Amino acid sequence: MLTLFRSIRTKIFGVVCILLVIMAASAIWSASLTERVHLQMLTLNQALFPMALRVAEMRTSIVSEALPLALPEPQCRADMAKKIAASTVLIDEADALRALGGRMARLERNRVEMARLEPMFAELRVQHGRMAVLMPDACTALAAPAMAQAGDVLRLADAITTEIEMFVEAGAVRVGENQRLAARATLVMIGVAGVVGLLLAALVTRGLTRPILRLQSGARAVRGGDLDTEVPVTSRDEIGDVTEAFNTMIAGLREKDRIKETFGQYVDPRVVSDLVRSGSERATAGEKQVATLFFSDIAGFTAISERLTPVTLVALINAYFTAMSGPLRQHSGIIDKYIGDAIMAFWVPPFVDRADQARLACAAALEQLECLDAFQAEVPDLVGIRRDVPIIDARIALTSGEVVVGSIGSQQARSFTVMGDTVNRGSRLEAINKLYGTRVLIDGMTRDMAGDAICVREIDLVVVAGGSVPVRIYELGAMAGALDAARARTFAAYEQALALYRAGDWQHAAAALELLTHDGPARTLLARMADAGGHAPAGWDGVWHLSHK
């Protein structure tokens, strides 16, 4: 029952009922005034006007009775008797109409007016009776007393006529006043009903629109990402229920956002969104895509881990992963997994445009190297060591090629990942950094896809362990236009020496490389040529086969 009275429907129905009551009261009042006018008009039409007519006819009859008749006495007396009888009837009818008017009168003043006429008619009847006794003498020589009595009757009739005329005039005035009052009352009640209706409508509308506007504002805030919004509940009607439901929904969204943020540390939110949007088939099916893969690990991590306690090691690794994950996410990379001290990530459509994936991967790798300098400054605080602080450096590899992208795992647990030879090649390429003394190596396809957006030098043409196809490997130096002059000269000199090395002219190649003893790849080629006796082997094709991973 309380819910019914709180209902918007009940509120609106109540407003309509109030307006109907006001309109009904206005109609009743107006009808009452109109009925009063109607009764006054009936009194005038059915009583006063006929009564005045009867009195006038009676007066005319009396006048005719008072006129001398040039008739024989018997005939005169007979005619006079007829006239006396007719005037008596008229007096009786007039008095009956007066009594009718008294009964019809609804206003006190009308009843008083009718009551005032009653003694006048009684007197008129008495005087007319006297005249009826004397009038037959008018047929003889004794007419004077009858004429005198007739004059008294006429004066009394004139007084009644005057009284009726005054009453009719006053009644007409009252009828007009009542008509105007009825009209004014109708207008006033319509005005009151309109004002009250507007006030009630304004109150109800304000009560309805204000919480709706607050809901609208809250919805816009939520659409803008503000999940801290809470709309106050100011009513107990349906809008109040909707507001409570809205607040409950926002609380649920906040909880989901918190969960999403928490699990976003484990699964990239874009992957979740894509799988949810694509449906269950995409969640379980794989597809071939050209992807750019990222692999990295910490150089000398085994030695570092042996020096630290488990708690300190975990704190160091977590801080390192946090620092290194930032550039990957900022450049649209999807972090696949953390394995010990290693990171695996990838760039693949539809999460990134294929034309941009290699460039973004190179930019992320170079930014990671910059972040390492800042991270190294934090290491003493992380490990609690001020002397002989571990040096944290990373080896990175980028490789591009066709992979199978899909959600891999059991019915209970899955991982959205990539599979294929490109993945294996990338893992091998990351380890090759140690062989050449480089920090970031990329394969030929990554170099081609990035194009002029990067500055690189070719390092070698190798067949990785377990592979059969030669892979051109490059060292990533910088993004376009960012390579310093000294390093650019090193890159150019190395590539000239590399051309001699591949051509089998190891003597001149070694001479050129000896000028670059500060360079890791140059030292690697020098050592390789020295181990081979300084001469290219028979059937040399410029491809070096790696025997270990």
Secondary structure, DSSP 4 states (H G I P E B T S, - for coil): -HHHHH-HHHHHHHHHHHHHHHHHHHHHHHHHHHHHHHHHHHHIIIIIHHHHHHHHHHHHHHHHHHS---S-HHHHHHHHHHHHHHHHHHHHHHHHHHHHHHHH--SHHHHHHHHHHHHHHHHHHHHHHHHHHHGGGGGSS--HHHHHHHHHHHHHHHHHHHHHHHHHHHHHHHHHHHHHHHHHHHHHHHHHHHHHHHHHHHHHHHHHHHHHHHHHHHHHHHHTT-TT-------SSHHHHHHHHHHHHHHHHHHHHHHHHHHTTTS-HHHHHHHHHH-HHHHH--EEEEEEEEEEEETTHHHHHHHS-HHHHHHHHHHHHHHHHHHHHHTT-EEEEEETTEEEEEE-TTTS-HHHHHHHHHHHHHHHHHHHHHHHHHHHHHHT-SSSPPP--EEEEEEEEEEEEEEEE-SS-EEEEEESHHHHHHHHHHHHHHHHT-SEEEEHHHHHHHGGGEEEEEEEEEE-TT--S-EEEEEEEEETT---HHHHHHHHHHHHHHHHHHTT-HHHHHHHHGGGTT-HHHHHHHHHHHHTTTSPPTT--S-EE----
